[in-house]
Amino acid sequence: MDEASLPNLDNLAQRERIIPVSAAELEGIHEMALVAARAAASVKAEDVKVLDMHELVTYTDYLVICTGRNARLTKRIAEEVAFRTKEQFKLIPKSVEGAASGDWILVDFIDFMLHVFTPEARDFYRLDVLWKQAPAEEIE
């Protein structure tokens, strides 16, 4: 993997949530993240997890992390999630990074983020290990 094909993450640490999220809003965001995770699983994503990040970072509330067996499948997973969130919630991603190579695709929905990795990229970046203190839900 070369640096040019990876998502640009530099601006994430600088993003701050201006308005705090209420418990009811957080529940709705969690539901959207779960729909995204289930959509990923429905198109053969593996090791799908939803990490609750709302108390750990300011730039998002949940991370949805999953693996596709190859770059072609990672692209399909990201497309399916974008389709389902638009269909169910009228929600479209603010940005998508890394789709050209497909090794690591980051789909930014602001309140939650989808990370779709190839097995090699997931093993290398290990976001679920990096954020092991975040409460995690595994999706079948």
Buried (B, 14 or more C-beta within 10 A) or exposed (E): BEEEBBBEEEEBEEEEBEEEBEEEEBEEBBEBBBBBBBBBBEBBBBBBBBBBBBEBBBBBBBBBBBBBEEBEBBBBBBBBBBEBBEEEBEBEBEEBBBBEBBBBBBBBBBBBBBBBBBEEBBEEBEBBEEBEEBEBBEBE
